[in-house]
Amino acid sequence: MLQHYVFIKYLANTADAHVAEFCRRMLALRSRIPGIEHLEIGRDSLHDARSWDLMLIMRFASVEALRQYQQHPDHQRVMAFNGPAVAEVGSVDFLHA
């Protein structure tokens, strides 16, 4: 089992409507891309200096399933939509028994 976490910081002028639409599009991928076993989105509530704006919590059966998801055209379209509004992105991936 592969746990996949993505952290996103948006540019300062990013509209809340954009972030909400990104979340909607990401959640729609659950039914369109095979291999996504879990997809949860958390938006930051505290807005501290060290906070990230959004976190994706995902689970895949394997690294190969993650790679297939990352290359899927539907995922690529969502990333193209969100990319111009992103200031920073980070990820953590680990195998979980």
All heavy atoms as an XYZ file, in Angstrom:
786
protein
N       0.844     -1.165      0.000
C       0.000      0.000      0.000
C       0.895      1.235      0.000
O       1.816      1.336      0.802
C      -0.870     -0.025      1.250
C      -1.958      0.999      1.288
S      -3.327      0.704      0.172
C      -3.772     -0.968      0.536
N       0.620      2.187     -0.882
C       1.402      3.421     -0.972
C       0.547      4.592     -0.521
O      -0.540      4.818     -1.059
C       1.880      3.651     -2.408
C       2.706      4.919     -2.594
C       4.098      4.733     -2.010
C       2.799      5.288     -4.059
N       1.023      5.302      0.476
C       0.381      6.540      0.931
C       1.022      7.688      0.151
O       2.251      7.770      0.061
C       0.605      6.747      2.427
C      -0.028      5.695      3.296
C      -1.543      5.809      3.338
O      -2.229      4.812      3.197
N      -2.060      6.994      3.507
N       0.200      8.568     -0.393
C       0.665      9.684     -1.216
C       0.036     10.958     -0.664
O      -1.179     11.095     -0.645
C       0.224      9.437     -2.667
C       0.539     10.534     -3.623
N       1.817     10.943     -3.914
C      -0.288     11.306     -4.390
C       1.773     11.904     -4.828
N       0.501     12.156     -5.119
N       0.880     11.862     -0.170
C       0.422     13.134      0.380
C       0.986     14.263     -0.478
O       2.178     14.265     -0.787
C       0.907     13.322      1.817
C       0.354     12.303      2.775
C       1.026     11.100      3.005
C      -0.845     12.529      3.435
C       0.510     10.159      3.885
C      -1.366     11.585      4.322
C      -0.682     10.409      4.533
O      -1.192      9.463      5.402
N       0.139     15.204     -0.845
C       0.556     16.360     -1.626
C       0.157     17.613     -0.857
O      -0.987     17.719     -0.392
C      -0.087     16.361     -3.026
C       0.301     17.606     -3.803
C       0.301     15.108     -3.799
N       1.094     18.557     -0.738
C       0.871     19.818     -0.047
C       0.940     20.943     -1.064
O       1.875     20.988     -1.869
C       1.950     20.041      1.021
C       2.094     18.882      1.965
C       2.947     17.828      1.679
C       1.359     18.841      3.132
C       3.077     16.756      2.543
C       1.486     17.774      4.003
C       2.340     16.732      3.717
N      -0.021     21.860     -1.026
C      -0.075     22.946     -2.005
C      -0.179     24.281     -1.287
O      -0.986     24.451     -0.378
C      -1.277     22.773     -2.963
C      -1.135     21.483     -3.762
C      -1.399     23.980     -3.894
C      -2.344     21.141     -4.620
N       0.659     25.234     -1.732
C       0.531     26.648     -1.351
C       0.146     27.393     -2.618
O       0.790     27.253     -3.664
C       1.840     27.210     -0.807
C       2.133     26.806      0.598
C       3.308     27.585      1.163
C       3.623     27.057      2.545
N       4.580     27.883      3.253
N      -0.906     28.178     -2.516
C      -1.374     28.951     -3.655
C      -0.758     30.344     -3.668
O      -0.349     30.871     -2.627
C      -2.907     29.057     -3.624
C      -3.571     27.782     -4.061
C      -4.047     26.871     -3.128
C      -3.703     27.466     -5.410
C      -4.644     25.681     -3.531
C      -4.292     26.282     -5.821
C      -4.768     25.397     -4.873
O      -5.339     24.236     -5.275
N      -0.717     30.933     -4.843
C      -0.304     32.327     -4.965
C      -1.268     33.187     -4.153
O      -2.455     32.846     -4.004
C      -0.325     32.751     -6.435
C       0.662     32.005     -7.345
C       0.388     32.336     -8.805
C       2.101     32.345     -6.961
N      -0.784     34.302     -3.649
C      -1.566     35.141     -2.735
C      -2.892     35.611     -3.329
O      -3.866     35.772     -2.611
C      -0.732     36.348     -2.306
N      -2.955     35.812     -4.623
C      -4.174     36.346     -5.236
C      -5.129     35.269     -5.748
O      -6.068     35.577     -6.483
C      -3.811     37.304     -6.370
C      -3.053     36.595     -7.491
O      -2.596     35.465     -7.333
N      -2.907     37.262     -8.622
N      -4.918     34.024     -5.369
C      -5.762     32.933     -5.860
C      -7.150     33.015     -5.234
O      -7.292     33.055     -4.012
C      -5.126     31.568     -5.549
O      -3.832     31.520     -6.161
C      -5.970     30.428     -6.072
N      -8.155     33.019     -6.087
C      -9.538     33.104     -5.620
C      -9.972     31.808     -4.947
O      -9.587     30.712     -5.378
C     -10.461     33.411     -6.801
N     -10.787     31.944     -3.928
C     -11.333     30.780     -3.246
C     -12.115     29.902     -4.219
O     -12.106     28.677     -4.095
C     -12.224     31.214     -2.084
C     -12.642     30.039     -1.230
O     -11.761     29.391     -0.641
O     -13.858     29.764     -1.173
N     -12.766     30.533     -5.195
C     -13.531     29.780     -6.196
C     -12.618     28.849     -6.999
O     -13.026     27.741     -7.360
C     -14.282     30.727     -7.125
N     -11.404     29.282     -7.266
C     -10.453     28.419     -7.992
C     -10.106     27.193     -7.150
O     -10.111     26.071     -7.660
C      -9.175     29.177     -8.353
C      -8.127     28.267     -8.920
N      -8.043     27.970    -10.258
C      -7.158     27.538     -8.312
C      -7.067     27.105    -10.455
N      -6.513     26.825     -9.290
N      -9.798     27.409     -5.876
C      -9.425     26.302     -4.989
C     -10.597     25.327     -4.862
O     -10.412     24.106     -4.923
C      -8.971     26.818     -3.610
C      -8.622     25.653     -2.690
C      -7.778     27.763     -3.766
N     -11.798     25.859     -4.718
C     -12.987     25.003     -4.615
C     -13.185     24.190     -5.891
O     -13.518     22.995     -5.831
C     -14.221     25.851     -4.322
N     -12.946     24.796     -7.042
C     -13.091     24.074     -8.314
C     -12.007     23.012     -8.456
O     -12.270     21.909     -8.945
C     -13.049     25.046     -9.488
C     -13.156     24.403    -10.846
C     -14.466     23.645    -11.088
O     -15.443     23.808    -10.342
O     -14.498     22.854    -12.067
N     -10.787     23.319     -8.031
C      -9.726     22.312     -8.053
C     -10.136     21.112     -7.197
O      -9.994     19.961     -7.624
C      -8.405     22.903     -7.544
C      -7.358     21.853     -7.291
C      -6.741     21.198     -8.336
C      -7.010     21.501     -5.997
C      -5.780     20.201     -8.102
C      -6.059     20.523     -5.750
C      -5.444     19.873     -6.807
N     -10.648     21.370     -6.007
C     -11.081     20.286     -5.121
C     -12.176     19.459     -5.780
O     -12.141     18.220     -5.736
C     -11.559     20.845     -3.791
S     -10.252     21.577     -2.781
N     -13.134     20.107     -6.400
C     -14.219     19.398     -7.081
C     -13.667     18.505     -8.190
O     -14.024     17.332     -8.297
C     -15.233     20.390     -7.653
C     -16.471     19.713     -8.250
C     -17.293     20.661     -9.098
N     -16.635     21.029    -10.332
C     -16.496     20.229    -11.396
N     -16.954     18.992    -11.369
N     -15.885     20.648    -12.487
N     -12.761     19.056     -8.981
C     -12.181     18.284    -10.091
C     -11.346     17.112     -9.580
O     -11.371     16.030    -10.165
C     -11.328     19.186    -10.989
C     -12.152     20.194    -11.773
C     -11.282     21.046    -12.659
N     -12.049     22.104    -13.290
C     -11.656     22.748    -14.374
N     -10.496     22.465    -14.952
N     -12.403     23.709    -14.881
N     -10.585     17.338     -8.515
C      -9.779     16.241     -7.953
C     -10.672     15.125     -7.438
O     -10.429     13.950     -7.718
C      -8.892     16.759     -6.811
C      -7.597     17.382     -7.237
S      -6.510     16.309     -8.220
C      -6.218     14.954     -7.096
N     -11.695     15.477     -6.677
C     -12.577     14.452     -6.120
C     -13.290     13.671     -7.214
O     -13.549     12.477     -7.060
C     -13.574     15.084     -5.151
C     -12.949     15.610     -3.854
C     -13.968     16.408     -3.060
C     -12.357     14.490     -3.019
N     -13.560     14.294     -8.343
C     -14.199     13.608     -9.471
C     -13.292     12.535    -10.062
O     -13.776     11.568    -10.670
C     -14.601     14.614    -10.549
N     -11.982     12.665     -9.869
C     -11.044     11.669    -10.403
C     -11.227     10.296     -9.758
O     -10.868      9.278    -10.351
C      -9.596     12.134    -10.224
C      -9.185     13.388    -10.984
C      -7.731     13.728    -10.676
C      -9.412     13.237    -12.481
N     -11.793     10.265     -8.555
C     -11.990      8.977     -7.857
C     -12.788      8.001     -8.707
O     -12.531      6.799     -8.671
C     -12.705      9.189     -6.524
C     -11.882      9.919     -5.499
C     -12.609     10.058     -4.198
N     -13.773     10.930     -4.369
C     -14.476     11.440     -3.382
N     -14.162     11.142     -2.132
N     -15.492     12.229     -3.610
N     -13.755      8.498     -9.448
C     -14.589      7.606    -10.263
C     -14.095      7.488    -11.701
O     -14.617      6.685    -12.456
C     -16.039      8.106    -10.254
O     -16.115      9.392    -10.853
N     -13.076      8.247    -12.070
C     -12.619      8.231    -13.455
C     -11.257      7.579    -13.661
O     -10.930      7.207    -14.786
C     -12.586      9.662    -14.004
C     -13.969     10.283    -14.073
C     -14.075     11.424    -15.044
N     -13.010     12.391    -14.982
C     -13.144     13.639    -14.524
N     -14.289     14.052    -14.050
N     -12.123     14.455    -14.542
N     -10.478      7.462    -12.603
C      -9.132      6.895    -12.755
C      -9.026      5.641    -11.890
O      -9.085      5.720    -10.661
C      -8.035      7.904    -12.362
C      -8.127      9.153    -13.247
C      -6.660      7.252    -12.492
C      -7.100     10.216    -12.914
N      -8.853      4.488    -12.536
C      -8.665      3.255    -11.768
C      -7.387      3.339    -10.929
O      -6.422      3.974    -11.322
C      -8.529      2.179    -12.847
C      -8.963      2.802    -14.116
C      -8.804      4.278    -13.973
N      -7.395      2.723     -9.799
C      -6.199      2.668     -8.972
C      -6.218      3.606     -7.787
O      -5.441      3.435     -6.856
N      -7.086      4.626     -7.817
C      -7.208      5.498     -6.654
C      -8.035      4.750     -5.614
O      -9.221      4.531     -5.791
C      -7.889      6.835     -7.008
C      -7.068      7.613     -8.038
C      -8.100      7.666     -5.740
C      -7.769      8.874     -8.540
N      -7.397      4.353     -4.543
C      -8.102      3.612     -3.494
C      -8.700      4.547     -2.448
O      -9.689      4.207     -1.808
C      -7.168      2.597     -2.846
C      -6.742      1.526     -3.831
C      -5.983      0.394     -3.173
O      -5.798      0.411     -1.937
O      -5.572     -0.517     -3.906
N      -8.087      5.702     -2.288
C      -8.590      6.692     -1.326
C      -8.134      8.063     -1.795
O      -6.997      8.227     -2.240
C      -8.042      6.405      0.075
C      -8.450      7.420      1.088
N      -9.688      7.407      1.688
C      -7.795      8.491      1.606
C      -9.773      8.423      2.533
N      -8.637      9.092      2.502
N      -9.022      9.047     -1.705
C      -8.683     10.431     -2.023
C      -9.477     11.329     -1.089
O     -10.703     11.310     -1.084
C      -9.005     10.763     -3.480
C      -8.919     12.229     -3.905
C      -7.567     12.832     -3.589
C      -9.228     12.364     -5.384
N      -8.751     12.078     -0.305
C      -9.339     12.999      0.662
C      -8.611     14.329      0.518
O      -7.405     14.360      0.255
C      -9.130     12.422      2.059
C      -9.648     13.207      3.190
C      -9.351     12.519      4.529
O      -8.905     11.354      4.544
O      -9.570     13.170      5.558
N      -9.330     15.432      0.685
C      -8.725     16.754      0.571
C      -8.982     17.515      1.864
O     -10.109     17.572      2.348
C      -9.298     17.533     -0.613
C      -9.028     16.774     -1.922
C      -8.688     18.944     -0.679
C      -9.685     17.389     -3.144
N      -7.925     18.109      2.402
C      -8.047     18.956      3.577
C      -7.566     20.358      3.253
O      -6.485     20.526      2.700
N      -8.392     21.347      3.576
C      -8.002     22.748      3.399
C      -7.632     23.325      4.756
O      -8.287     23.075      5.757
C      -9.142     23.534      2.766
C      -9.378     23.088      1.321
C     -10.428     23.898      0.618
N      -9.984     25.273      0.427
C     -10.732     26.204     -0.151
N     -11.935     25.906     -0.602
N     -10.279     27.434     -0.285
N      -6.565     24.110      4.790
C      -6.047     24.660      6.034
C      -7.059     25.587      6.695
O      -7.703     26.407      6.038
C      -4.755     25.424      5.762
C      -4.145     25.957      7.032
O      -3.850     25.146      7.933
O      -3.986     27.187      7.130
N      -7.191     25.473      7.994
C      -8.109     26.309      8.772
C      -7.389     27.399      9.565
O      -7.972     28.430      9.866
C      -8.892     25.447      9.766
O      -9.672     24.501      9.091
N      -6.124     27.170      9.921
C      -5.426     28.097     10.815
C      -4.722     29.240     10.096
O      -4.575     30.321     10.649
C      -4.419     27.336     11.677
C      -5.011     26.250     12.574
C      -3.910     25.605     13.407
C      -6.120     26.792     13.453
N      -4.225     28.986      8.901
C      -3.521     30.013      8.105
C      -2.319     30.592      8.851
O      -2.060     31.791      8.792
C      -4.483     31.112      7.642
C      -5.697     30.571      6.968
N      -5.652     29.967      5.723
C      -6.986     30.504      7.368
C      -6.866     29.568      5.388
N      -7.693     29.877      6.376
N      -1.596     29.733      9.544
C      -0.358     30.135     10.198
C       0.726     30.363      9.156
O       0.602     29.924      8.011
C       0.112     29.059     11.181
C      -0.768     28.947     12.412
O      -1.487     29.921     12.729
O      -0.741     27.884     13.060
N       1.805     31.004      9.551
C       2.903     31.302      8.626
C       3.478     30.029      8.004
O       3.883     30.032      6.845
C       3.997     32.077      9.350
N       3.492     28.940      8.745
C       4.074     27.697      8.218
C       3.037     26.785      7.564
O       3.366     25.691      7.112
C       4.812     26.949      9.314
C       3.901     26.411     10.395
C       4.700     25.753     11.500
N       3.828     24.859     12.245
C       4.192     23.666     12.684
N       5.412     23.237     12.466
N       3.348     22.924     13.342
N       1.793     27.206      7.513
C       0.717     26.376      6.961
C       0.800     26.268      5.442
O       1.206     27.201      4.756
C      -0.650     26.973      7.315
O      -0.892     26.937      8.679
N       0.381     25.120      4.949
C       0.119     24.934      3.530
C      -1.381     25.158      3.345
O      -2.160     24.971      4.283
C       0.518     23.521      3.105
C       2.007     23.310      3.139
C       2.780     23.107      4.245
C       2.883     23.316      2.026
N       4.090     22.969      3.879
C       4.185     23.091      2.510
C       2.698     23.471      0.658
C       5.294     23.036      1.689
C       3.803     23.402     -0.167
C       5.087     23.192      0.340
N      -1.808     25.526      2.155
C      -3.221     25.840      1.928
C      -4.102     24.606      1.806
O      -5.269     24.626      2.196
C      -3.388     26.698      0.666
C      -2.693     28.043      0.811
O      -2.865     28.681      1.865
O      -1.976     28.441     -0.127
N      -3.535     23.549      1.269
C      -4.344     22.381      0.942
C      -3.486     21.130      0.985
O      -2.292     21.179      0.679
C      -4.902     22.580     -0.472
C      -5.871     21.567     -1.023
C      -6.975     22.291     -1.777
C      -5.155     20.625     -1.947
N      -4.089     20.019      1.373
C      -3.380     18.739      1.388
C      -4.256     17.671      0.760
O      -5.448     17.573      1.057
C      -3.061     18.331      2.826
C      -2.279     17.050      2.923
S      -1.663     16.836      4.600
C      -2.367     15.268      4.992
N      -3.660     16.905     -0.134
C      -4.309     15.734     -0.721
C      -3.792     14.511      0.022
O      -2.579     14.351      0.194
C      -3.974     15.591     -2.200
C      -4.307     16.772     -3.102
C      -3.748     16.535     -4.501
C      -5.794     16.996     -3.157
N      -4.690     13.664      0.446
C      -4.339     12.418      1.114
C      -4.841     11.303      0.208
O      -6.043     11.174     -0.019
C      -5.004     12.319      2.500
C      -4.605     13.512      3.366
C      -4.670     10.986      3.160
C      -5.451     13.679      4.607
N      -3.914     10.532     -0.342
C      -4.287      9.510     -1.313
C      -3.647      8.173     -0.957
O      -2.608      8.122     -0.295
C      -3.870      9.948     -2.716
C      -4.493     11.272     -3.128
S      -4.084     11.747     -4.816
C      -5.179     10.649     -5.708
N      -4.265      7.117     -1.451
C      -3.738      5.766     -1.237
C      -3.853      4.991     -2.545
O      -4.881      5.050     -3.226
C      -4.512      5.076     -0.123
C      -3.921      3.748      0.275
C      -4.595      3.155      1.509
N      -6.041      3.053      1.352
C      -6.939      3.699      2.103
N      -6.558      4.510      3.069
N      -8.223      3.539      1.901
N      -2.777      4.283     -2.860
C      -2.701      3.448     -4.053
C      -2.174      2.067     -3.661
O      -1.459      1.930     -2.674
C      -1.749      4.072     -5.089
C      -2.216      5.411     -5.595
C      -1.866      6.581     -4.936
C      -3.015      5.505     -6.726
C      -2.297      7.815     -5.387
C      -3.452      6.729     -7.181
C      -3.096      7.886     -6.512
N      -2.491      1.075     -4.455
C      -2.040     -0.285     -4.165
C      -0.531     -0.425     -4.331
O       0.088     -1.249     -3.672
C      -2.766     -1.287     -5.063
N       0.059      0.407     -5.193
C       1.477      0.261     -5.501
C       2.027      1.553     -6.094
O       1.260      2.448     -6.471
C       1.677     -0.874     -6.516
O       1.059     -0.520     -7.747
N       3.345      1.608     -6.204
C       3.990      2.730     -6.880
C       3.536      2.780     -8.335
O       3.272      3.855     -8.878
C       5.527      2.621     -6.778
C       6.208      3.691     -7.619
C       5.976      2.709     -5.324
N       3.411      1.632     -8.960
C       2.949      1.563    -10.352
C       1.556      2.176    -10.503
O       1.292      2.922    -11.457
C       2.948      0.113    -10.846
C       2.400     -0.078    -12.242
C       3.218      0.593    -13.332
O       4.421      0.852    -13.146
O       2.624      0.872    -14.400
N       0.657      1.911     -9.570
C      -0.692      2.497     -9.622
C      -0.621      4.011     -9.496
O      -1.352      4.736    -10.181
C      -1.569      1.898     -8.536
N       0.272      4.515     -8.638
C       0.470      5.959     -8.516
C       0.968      6.540     -9.830
O       0.459      7.559    -10.302
C       1.448      6.280     -7.395
C       1.945      7.728     -7.337
C       0.817      8.685     -6.997
C       3.101      7.859     -6.351
N       1.949      5.891    -10.429
C       2.516      6.384    -11.694
C       1.459      6.398    -12.800
O       1.412      7.328    -13.617
C       3.720      5.551    -12.114
C       4.884      5.614    -11.155
C       5.458      7.006    -11.032
N       6.637      7.005    -10.185
C       6.922      7.970     -9.333
N       6.134      9.011     -9.215
N       8.000      7.911     -8.603
N       0.603      5.404    -12.846
C      -0.467      5.373    -13.840
C      -1.441      6.529    -13.616
O      -1.875      7.174    -14.576
C      -1.186      4.033    -13.810
C      -0.345      2.902    -14.352
C      -0.990      1.541    -14.187
O      -2.064      1.403    -13.606
N      -0.324      0.516    -14.707
N      -1.781      6.792    -12.375
C      -2.637      7.927    -12.031
C      -1.988      9.236    -12.477
O      -2.633     10.090    -13.088
C      -2.909      7.927    -10.520
C      -3.165      9.275     -9.929
C      -4.416      9.889    -10.064
C      -2.167      9.954     -9.220
C      -4.660     11.141     -9.510
C      -2.406     11.195     -8.673
C      -3.636     11.793     -8.826
O      -3.878     13.028     -8.287
N      -0.697      9.405    -12.160
C      -0.005     10.649    -12.490
C       0.044     10.902    -13.994
O       0.026     12.057    -14.423
C       1.412     10.636    -11.913
C       1.432     10.739    -10.404
C       2.814     10.544     -9.826
O       3.622      9.747    -10.316
N       3.090     11.268     -8.753
N       0.085      9.858    -14.785
C       0.167      9.992    -16.236
C      -1.196     10.002    -16.920
O      -1.287     10.276    -18.110
C       1.032      8.866    -16.805
C       2.468      8.946    -16.328
C       3.283      7.721    -16.692
O       2.835      6.846    -17.419
N       4.494      7.656    -16.172
N      -2.246      9.737    -16.182
C      -3.589      9.665    -16.759
C      -3.989     11.039    -17.315
O      -3.782     12.067    -16.654
C      -4.579      9.209    -15.690
C      -5.891      8.779    -16.237
N      -6.847      9.683    -16.646
C      -6.405      7.547    -16.458
C      -7.901      9.031    -17.081
N      -7.656      7.725    -16.978
N      -4.576     11.089    -18.507
C      -4.955     12.371    -19.109
C      -5.913     13.203    -18.247
O      -5.796     14.437    -18.231
C      -5.626     11.966    -20.424
C      -5.103     10.606    -20.725
C      -4.811      9.961    -19.403
N      -6.823     12.586    -17.529
C      -7.734     13.344    -16.665
C      -6.973     14.029    -15.529
O      -7.258     15.176    -15.185
C      -8.826     12.436    -16.099
C      -9.849     12.021    -17.135
O      -9.926     12.665    -18.214
O     -10.581     11.057    -16.881
N      -5.992     13.342    -14.964
C      -5.159     13.954    -13.921
C      -4.337     15.093    -14.512
O      -4.225     16.168    -13.910
C      -4.233     12.904    -13.293
C      -3.257     13.484    -12.329
N      -1.938     13.678    -12.650
C      -3.406     13.933    -11.049
C      -1.312     14.209    -11.608
N      -2.174     14.377    -10.634
N      -3.781     14.880    -15.679
C      -2.978     15.917    -16.330
C      -3.811     17.190    -16.586
O      -3.306     18.300    -16.421
C      -2.394     15.389    -17.641
C      -1.344     14.303    -17.454
C      -0.117     14.815    -16.739
O       0.379     15.894    -17.035
N       0.370     14.044    -15.774
N      -5.069     17.023    -16.952
C      -5.938     18.186    -17.189
C      -6.193     18.956    -15.890
O      -6.203     20.196    -15.880
C      -7.262     17.751    -17.818
C      -7.159     17.507    -19.319
C      -8.527     17.309    -19.955
N      -9.077     15.991    -19.685
C      -8.759     14.889    -20.360
N      -7.882     14.941    -21.348
N      -9.318     13.732    -20.059
N      -6.397     18.243    -14.801
C      -6.613     18.912    -13.516
C      -5.348     19.660    -13.096
O      -5.416     20.798    -12.606
C      -7.066     17.914    -12.423
C      -7.134     18.586    -11.058
C      -8.411     17.307    -12.778
N      -4.182     19.070    -13.320
C      -2.932     19.731    -12.974
C      -2.712     20.977    -13.839
O      -2.227     22.002    -13.358
C      -1.741     18.775    -13.127
C      -1.745     17.602    -12.143
S      -1.818     18.071    -10.398
C      -3.568     17.931    -10.070
N      -3.078     20.906    -15.110
C      -2.951     22.071    -16.002
C      -3.868     23.204    -15.550
O      -3.502     24.382    -15.623
C      -3.260     21.670    -17.438
N      -5.053     22.865    -15.067
C      -5.982     23.867    -14.542
C      -5.399     24.538    -13.298
O      -5.442     25.761    -13.146
C      -7.331     23.201    -14.206
C      -8.218     24.053    -13.346
C      -8.931     25.111    -13.895
C      -8.336     23.804    -11.984
C      -9.737     25.912    -13.097
C      -9.148     24.599    -11.181
C      -9.847     25.653    -11.739
N      -4.850     23.750    -12.382
C      -4.406     24.253    -11.092
C      -3.021     24.893    -11.137
O      -2.744     25.831    -10.389
C      -4.417     23.118    -10.062
C      -4.428     23.632     -8.646
O      -5.182     24.533     -8.310
N      -3.594     23.045     -7.812
N      -2.163     24.400    -12.004
C      -0.761     24.814    -12.033
C      -0.495     26.305    -12.002
O       0.351     26.764    -11.220
N      -1.169     27.107    -12.806
C      -0.874     28.547    -12.818
C      -1.151     29.254    -11.486
O      -0.625     30.338    -11.253
C      -1.800     29.086    -13.919
C      -2.043     27.912    -14.811
C      -2.079     26.722    -13.893
N      -1.937     28.681    -10.612
C      -2.270     29.299     -9.325
C      -1.388     28.806     -8.184
O      -1.486     29.312     -7.065
C      -3.738     29.028     -8.991
N      -0.500     27.853     -8.449
C       0.297     27.224     -7.394
C       1.626     27.951     -7.205
O       2.379     28.151     -8.156
C       0.537     25.731     -7.724
C       1.511     25.104     -6.744
C      -0.785     24.986     -7.728
N       1.913     28.314     -5.945
C       3.193     28.920     -5.600
C       4.223     27.845     -5.247
O       5.380     27.931     -5.646
C       3.024     29.881     -4.428
N       3.788     26.833     -4.481
C       4.675     25.739     -4.060
C       3.874     24.456     -3.967
O       2.691     24.483     -3.638
C       5.273     26.011     -2.680
C       6.240     27.150     -2.607
C       6.806     27.289     -1.204
O       7.492     26.348     -0.744
O       6.542     28.321     -0.567
N       4.562     23.359     -4.227
C       3.944     22.046     -4.059
C       4.998     21.103     -3.488
O       6.179     21.219     -3.813
C       3.338     21.517     -5.384
C       4.409     21.282     -6.426
C       2.503     20.288     -5.167
N       4.562     20.224     -2.624
C       5.456     19.222     -2.054
C       4.703     17.916     -1.902
O       3.467     17.889     -1.945
N       5.450     16.844     -1.751
C       4.793     15.555     -1.567
C       5.612     14.668     -0.644
O       6.819     14.859     -0.489
C       4.555     14.850     -2.906
O       5.779     14.510     -3.517
N       4.912     13.711     -0.057
C       5.530     12.658      0.738
C       4.851     11.365      0.323
O       3.621     11.296      0.262
C       5.346     12.874      2.254
C       5.870     11.692      3.044
C       6.008     14.170      2.703
N       5.644     10.359     -0.003
C       5.133      9.055     -0.405
C       5.830      7.996      0.438
O       7.048      8.020      0.574
C       5.437      8.803     -1.883
C       4.786      9.824     -2.771
O       3.572      9.685     -3.014
O       5.457     10.762     -3.227
N       5.028      7.091      0.978
C       5.654      6.012      1.747
C       4.822      4.750      1.646
O       3.601      4.799      1.479
C       5.894      6.408      3.208
C       4.658      6.739      3.997
C       4.008      5.750      4.737
C       4.141      8.019      4.007
C       2.879      6.053      5.476
C       3.008      8.332      4.744
C       2.371      7.344      5.481
N       5.533      3.623      1.716
C       4.887      2.332      1.702
C       4.371      2.020      3.092
O       5.074      2.237      4.082
C       5.853      1.250      1.220
C       6.283      1.401     -0.240
C       7.396      0.419     -0.569
C       5.108      1.204     -1.174
N       3.160      1.514      3.132
C       2.508      1.223      4.407
C       2.021     -0.220      4.340
O       1.349     -0.609      3.393
C       1.335      2.181      4.585
C       0.734      2.161      5.941
N       0.081      1.083      6.478
C       0.672      3.131      6.884
C      -0.358      1.389      7.674
N      -0.013      2.620      7.951
N       2.356     -0.992      5.339
C       1.939     -2.406      5.358
C       0.467     -2.551      5.619
O      -0.168     -1.751      6.205
C       2.746     -3.157      6.397
